[in-house]
Amino acid sequence: MLHFDIVTVFPKILDSYFAEAQVKRAATKKLVGIRVHDLRDWTTDKHRTTDDIPYGGGAGMVMKVEPIHECIKEILKDSPFKRREIRVILLSAKGKIYNQKKARSLLKNYKQIILICGRYEGVDERVVEFIADEEISIGPYVMSGGELGAAVIVDSLTRLVPGVVGNETSLVEESYESGAVEYPQYTRPEEFKGWKVPSVLLSGDHAKIREWRGRKQKTQKFKFSI
């Protein structure tokens, strides 16, 4: 079982997503375990404060190091795994861009993934220096927090766990697995509003279909730039 721990100040944001579809089925089958932790449970003041004004001035608020430290310390203490089998990741706009190769690496090397969701103006840098093993970003843009990034990582890793996807051959053929995007796909009806399915896919000639798909995959373009 692959274990996920998500640390956030807004735990309910993730409830609906993890209660549906593939992630829920994987959790029900005990192929993955997902725990969401409310960071406020590790605060010590009556207001349950998780952020404060930045030293040196500036706009916004910064997430405090103390509750994050206490939370991660407790998660690690309760873990059945050795520290080297656990990866602590801070979701951050300045982190390394997440991709399929990274997903495969995390699945291969770790049994427990701890995801710290940043919020507000940022996170005290001491979390980066002394608590997290690495920073990850899901793209070159800024979001309100790391919760959606955490959901992206959980989903992309969950579907790679053996037994989660019914036809595991499909995982090999997917976009980004071979460094290219997937070939075009079609289904019924054969014609719609004059838009026709390529005749080669209707031919029944599997050698020609494989050749067509391979050629199309090579000519497909990644539709984004950084």
Residue, then its C-alpha position, 0 to 999 in steps of 0.5 A: m500500500l502506498h501511503f499519503d499524508i496531506v498537511t493543510v489548513f483547509p482539509k475539507i477542500l480535498d474531501s469531495y475529490f478523494a471521495e470519488a472515482q479512481v482514488k476512492r476505489a484504490a483506497t477502498k481496495k486498500l491499494v493506497g491510504i490517504r490521511v488529511h491533517d488539519l495543520r491547526d491541530w498543531t498550533t498552541d494559541k487560542h486562535r489556532t494561528t498558522d501564519d504571521i507577518p513576514y520579517g523585513g516587511g512585505a505584503g501578505m502572510v507567511m505560514k509559520v514553521e512551528p506547527i508544520h514542524e510539530c505536525i511532520k514530527e508526529i506523522l514521522k513518529d507514527s509511521p511504520f516506515k523507515r525515514r528513507e522510505i518516506r518523502v516529505i514534499l512542500l508544494s511550492a510555486k518555486g519548486k521543481i516542475y512535476n512530471q510523469k518521470k517524477a511520478r514514476s520515481l516517487l512510486k519506485n523509491y518511497k512507501q509514504i508521501i507527505l505533502i505540505c500544502g503552502r498557503y498565503e504569501g508563502v512558507d517560512e524558509r526553514v520548512v524548506e531548509f530543515i523539514a521538507d526533502e524537496e519542493i514541487s510545483i505542478g506548473p509555472y503559475v501561482m495558485s492560492g494554495g498547494e491543495l490542488g497540487a497535492a490532489v494532482i500528485v495523489d491522483s497521478l501516483t495512485r493510478l500507477v499503483p499495480g491493481v488500480v487501473g484495470n487495463e495496465t497496458s493503457l498506462v504504458e501507452e499514455s501521454y508522457e510515458s514515452g516522452a511523447v503525447e498519446y496518439p489520437q483516439y476515436t469511438r462511435p459514431e463512425e461519422f458525426k456532422g460529417w466528421k469521420v473517423p480515419s479509415v485506417l482505424l476501421s480497416g481491421d489491419h492491426a499492423k497498419i493501425r500500429e504504424w498509423r498510431g506510431r506516426k501520429q504519436k511522433t508528430q503530436k506536439f506538446k501544447f504548452s511552453i515554459 
